[in-house]
């Protein structure tokens, strides 16, 4: 079974080598569609063995992705962006999956590295080379619409998913977003699309979430509510709509509504790891409302879903500290810094907890570590913490 890697790229000479290198061992063909690079993207791609084609960018990601598909000759297609890499563990699963006869598309789990919210997403990036599969939506291009149409005519096909993390995406780090002006481009393209598709739940979710992130709360909430009201969203999209509404209502100060939407998100039958953000944010809201036991349960669920979720361990520690369970809080903070040695806030609160149980030596060591970390990223907090320790006579 021949597998083709398909990439669209523009000025990606710094990331393309890592992207292609991550998948090269399992693909039989590499197709790169260059959309107007002025750097060495084309030369890098060709050196890595890719077949490179050029395309004039027209501000439509789906058009570019469909153009790239024209050059693919494999039985199956794996789509990656230049700022994404394939994980090593998933490669054998991909190869085992594409030899099965029942699947037309397989959803892959993507880890959004550096994302402030929702660290995981499910993306339709692995699919059979079917003549009727095509991308739609000018931004956040997806094949899902065409696959639904195929299933209506050819119901024997199935959609599968792999639950292990398959793709690492670095495009949502603050530096990457700022450098590529991603939010501005995304907003402009989606605003143009929604004029003619006002009730499209997918764009309502993406654009509504973007508005919320950028502080346009009323516009964002209205779009997200509209997406739910359309009653045409699939389960994954319903989770996303409720999740973004949880964020929107939190920022608007309506905590009760935020809680209800996070709870609605959690009820959706989606892959558990996708619920990580909803459980974590719900826990924070419940803690702010004084419901410490329910907050504790929410944070415990985050680390049950992902034992390596450092933020979950930290938030559990904060809740345990608020409950007066300092020994348990210390264990949670220690696990958080073990997973993330640069977690200044965890070290700082570990210092507080150590002090509460009378371990001044351990407390001072944790505070000093927090100060050294804060000095690199938050010097004002480092100064405040140092002054506080001096006032207490600890240094």
C-alpha positions in Angstrom: 0.0 0.0 0.0 1.7 3.2 -1.2 1.6 6.2 1.2 2.2 9.7 0.0 3.2 12.6 2.2 1.6 15.9 1.1 2.7 19.3 2.3 2.0 22.9 1.2 4.7 25.4 2.2 5.9 29.0 1.9 9.2 30.2 3.3 9.6 27.1 5.5 13.3 26.3 5.0 13.9 26.2 8.8 11.1 23.7 9.5 10.8 21.5 6.4 13.8 19.3 7.1 12.4 18.3 10.5 8.9 17.8 9.2 9.8 15.6 6.2 12.4 13.7 8.2 9.8 12.7 10.8 7.7 10.9 8.2 10.2 9.9 5.5 10.7 6.3 6.8 7.1 5.3 6.3 6.1 7.2 3.1 6.7 6.1 -0.5 6.4 9.6 -2.0 6.8 13.2 -0.8 4.8 16.0 -2.6 5.5 19.6 -1.7 3.4 22.4 -3.1 5.3 25.7 -2.8 3.0 28.7 -2.7 5.6 31.5 -3.4 8.6 31.0 -1.2 11.4 33.6 -1.4 13.8 31.5 0.8 15.4 28.1 0.1 12.2 26.1 0.7 12.2 24.6 -2.7 15.9 23.6 -2.6 15.5 22.0 0.8 12.5 20.0 -0.3 14.2 18.7 -3.4 17.3 17.8 -1.4 15.1 15.7 0.9 13.7 13.8 -2.1 10.4 15.7 -2.5 8.6 16.2 -5.8 8.1 20.0 -5.7 5.4 21.9 -7.6 4.7 25.6 -7.6 1.3 27.4 -7.1 0.3 31.0 -6.9 -1.2 31.7 -3.5 -4.8 33.0 -3.6 -5.5 33.2 0.1 -7.4 29.9 0.1 -5.9 27.0 1.9 -8.4 24.5 0.6 -7.6 25.4 -3.0 -3.9 25.0 -2.4 -4.3 21.6 -0.7 -6.6 20.4 -3.5 -3.9 21.5 -6.0 -1.3 19.5 -4.1 -3.6 16.4 -4.1 -3.5 16.5 -7.9 0.1 15.4 -7.9 -0.2 12.6 -5.3 0.0 9.1 -6.7 -0.2 7.0 -3.5 -3.1 4.8 -2.4 -3.2 6.8 0.9 -2.3 10.4 1.7 -0.8 11.8 4.9 -1.0 15.5 5.2 1.4 17.5 7.4 2.1 21.2 7.7 5.7 22.3 7.6 5.5 23.2 11.4 4.4 19.7 12.3 6.2 16.4 12.9 5.0 12.9 13.0 5.7 11.0 16.3 7.9 7.9 16.2 5.4 5.8 18.1 2.6 6.3 15.6 4.4 5.2 12.4 3.8 1.4 12.8 0.1 2.1 13.7 -0.3 4.1 10.5 1.2 1.4 8.3 -1.0 -1.3 10.0 -4.1 0.9 9.6 -3.9 1.7 5.9 -3.8 -1.9 4.8 -7.3 -2.4 6.3 -10.1 -2.4 3.7 -12.8 -0.7 5.7 -11.3 2.8 6.3 -11.7 5.8 4.0 -10.3 8.3 6.5 -8.4 8.0 9.8 -8.4 10.9 12.3 -5.0 11.6 14.0 -4.5 13.1 17.4 -2.4 16.3 17.3 -0.6 17.9 20.3 -0.7 21.7 20.1 2.7 22.5 21.7 2.6 25.8 23.5 -1.2 26.3 23.2 -2.6 28.2 26.1 -5.9 26.3 25.8 -6.9 22.9 24.5 -3.5 21.1 24.1 -4.9 18.3 21.9 -7.1 18.2 18.8 -8.3 15.5 16.4 -7.4 16.2 12.7 -8.4 14.4 9.5 -5.0 14.1 7.9 -4.8 10.4 6.9 -7.1 9.3 4.1 -7.5 7.1 1.1 -6.8 8.6 -2.4 -10.4 8.8 -3.4 -11.5 10.8 -6.5 -14.2 12.6 -4.5 -12.2 13.5 -1.5 -11.3 17.2 -1.5 -10.6 20.0 1.0 -13.1 22.7 1.8 -13.0 25.9 3.9 -10.5 28.6 3.0 -8.8 28.5 6.4 -8.5 25.4 8.6 -9.1 23.4 5.4 -10.7 20.0 6.0 -11.8 17.0 4.0 -14.7 16.1 6.3 -17.4 17.6 4.2 -16.5 15.6 1.2 -16.1 12.4 3.2 -19.6 12.8 4.6 -20.9 13.1 1.1 -19.0 9.9 0.1 -20.4 8.0 3.0 -23.9 8.9 2.0 -23.3 7.3 -1.4 -20.9 4.5 -0.3 -22.0 3.5 3.3 -19.7 0.6 3.6 -16.7 2.9 4.3 -15.8 3.7 7.9 -13.9 6.5 9.6 -11.3 5.4 12.1 -9.1 7.2 14.6 -5.7 6.5 16.3 -5.8 7.5 20.0 -2.0 7.8 20.4 -0.5 11.3 19.7 0.4 11.3 16.1 1.4 14.9 15.2 3.3 17.5 17.1 2.3 21.0 16.1 4.5 24.0 17.0 2.5 26.6 15.1 0.6 27.8 18.2 3.6 28.9 20.3 3.5 32.6 20.9 6.7 33.2 18.8 5.3 31.3 15.9 2.0 33.1 15.9 3.6 36.5 16.2 6.1 35.7 13.4 3.6 34.5 10.9 0.8 36.9 11.9 -1.5 33.9 12.0 -4.5 35.3 13.8 -4.8 38.3 11.5 -4.7 36.1 8.4 -7.1 33.5 9.9 -9.6 36.1 11.0 -9.7 37.8 7.6 -10.2 34.6 5.6 -12.9 33.2 7.9 -14.8 36.5 8.1 -15.0 36.4 4.3 -16.2 32.8 4.3 -18.9 33.2 7.0 -20.7 36.0 5.1 -22.0 33.4 2.7 -22.1 30.5 5.2 -23.5 32.2 8.4 -24.5 29.0 10.2 -21.5 26.8 9.3 -20.7 25.3 12.7 -17.1 24.6 11.9 -16.3 28.2 11.0 -18.6 29.5 13.9 -16.4 27.5 16.2 -13.0 28.5 14.8 -13.9 32.2 14.2 -15.8 32.4 17.5 -12.9 30.9 19.4 -10.6 33.4 17.7 -12.8 36.3 18.6 -12.9 35.2 22.2 -9.1 34.8 22.3 -8.7 38.4 20.9 -11.2 39.9 23.4 -14.2 40.3 21.1 -16.3 38.5 23.6 -19.9 39.3 22.5 -19.1 38.6 18.8 -17.3 35.4 19.7 -20.1 34.1 22.1 -22.8 34.9 19.5 -21.0 32.9 16.8 -20.4 29.9 19.1 -24.0 29.8 20.3 -25.0 30.0 16.6 -22.8 27.0 15.8 -24.6 25.0 18.5 -28.0 26.2 17.4 -27.3 25.1 13.8 -27.7 21.5 15.1 -25.4 20.3 12.3 -22.2 20.0 14.3 -20.7 16.6 14.8 -19.7 15.4 18.3 -16.1 16.6 18.1 -17.3 20.0 16.9 -20.0 20.2 19.7 -17.2 19.6 22.2 -15.2 22.4 20.7 -18.1 24.8 20.6 -19.0 24.2 24.3 -15.3 24.4 25.2 -14.8 27.8 23.6 -18.1 29.0 25.2 -16.7 28.0 28.6 -13.7 30.3 27.9 -15.9 33.1 26.5 -18.2 33.2 29.5 -15.3 32.9 31.9 -13.8 36.0 30.4 -17.2 37.8 30.3 -17.5 37.1 34.1 -20.5 34.7 33.8 -18.9 31.8 35.7 -22.1 29.8 36.1 -22.6 29.7 32.3 -19.0 28.9 31.8 -19.3 25.9 34.2 -22.4 24.6 32.4 -20.6 24.7 29.0 -17.5 23.0 30.3 -19.8 20.3 31.8 -21.6 20.0 28.4 -18.3 19.7 26.7 -17.2 16.9 29.0 -20.4 15.0 28.3 -19.6 14.7 24.6 -18.4 11.2 23.5 -15.0 12.1 22.2 -11.5 10.7 22.8 -10.8 11.4 26.5 -7.5 13.3 26.0 -9.5 15.9 24.0 -11.3 16.7 27.3 -8.1 17.6 29.1 -8.6 21.4 28.7 -12.3 21.3 29.7 -11.6 19.3 32.9 -8.7 21.6 33.8 -10.6 24.9 33.2 -13.7 23.5 35.0 -11.6 22.7 38.0 -10.2 26.2 38.1 -13.8 27.7 38.0 -15.0 25.3 40.7 -12.1 26.2 42.9 -12.9 29.9 42.4 -16.5 29.2 43.5 -15.2 27.5 46.7 -16.3 24.0 45.6 -12.9 22.5 46.4 -14.0 18.8 46.5 -15.4 19.1 42.9 -12.4 21.0 41.8 -10.1 18.3 43.2 -12.1 15.7 41.3 -11.8 17.6 38.0 -8.0 18.0 38.4 -7.6 14.4 39.4 -9.4 13.5 36.1 -6.9 15.5 34.1 -4.0 13.5 35.4 -5.9 10.3 35.1 -6.3 11.1 31.4 -2.7 12.3 31.0 -0.4 11.4 34.0 2.3 13.7 32.4 0.1 16.8 32.4 2.2 19.1 34.7 -0.5 21.8 34.9 -3.0 19.3 36.2 -0.6 18.2 39.0 0.1 21.9 39.8 -3.6 22.8 40.0 -4.4 19.7 42.1 -1.6 20.9 44.4 -3.2 24.4 44.6 -6.6 22.8 45.5 -5.1 20.5 48.1 -3.3 23.4 49.6 -6.5 25.4 49.8 -8.1 22.3 51.6 -5.3 22.4 54.1 -3.8 19.1 52.9 -0.3 20.3 52.7 1.5 17.0 52.5 -0.6 15.9 49.6 -0.1 19.3 48.0 3.7 18.9 48.3 3.5 15.6 46.4 1.5 17.2 43.6 3.9 20.2 43.3 6.9 17.9 43.2 5.4 15.9 40.4 4.7 19.1 38.5 8.3 20.3 38.7 9.5 16.8 37.9 7.6 16.9 34.7 8.4 20.6 34.0 11.7 21.7 35.7 11.0 25.3 34.6 7.7 25.6 36.4 8.4 28.6 38.6 4.9 28.9 40.0 5.0 25.2 41.1 8.3 25.8 42.9 7.0 28.9 44.5 3.9 27.2 45.9 6.0 24.2 46.9 8.0 26.6 49.0 4.7 27.8 50.7 3.6 24.3 51.4 7.0 23.2 52.8 6.8 26.3 55.1 3.3 25.3 56.3 4.6 21.9 57.5 7.7 23.4 59.1 10.4 22.4 56.6 12.2 25.7 56.4 15.2 24.2 54.5 13.0 22.6 51.8 10.9 25.8 51.6 14.0 28.1 51.1 15.4 25.8 48.4 12.1 25.8 46.5 11.7 29.6 46.8 15.3 30.1 45.6 14.6 27.9 42.6 11.4 29.9 41.9 13.3 33.2 42.1 16.0 32.0 39.7 13.3 30.9 37.2 11.2 34.1 37.6 14.3 36.3 37.0 14.4 35.0 33.4 10.8 35.5 32.5 9.1 37.6 35.3 11.7 39.7 37.1 9.0 41.7 38.9 7.7 38.6 40.5 11.2 37.5 41.4 11.8 40.8 43.2 8.5 40.6 45.0 9.2 37.0 46.2 12.7 37.9 47.3 11.4 40.9 49.3 8.8 38.7 50.9 11.4 36.2 52.0 13.5 39.1 53.4 10.6 40.4 55.4 10.0 37.0 56.9 13.7 36.7 57.8 14.2 33.6 55.7 17.1 35.2 53.7 
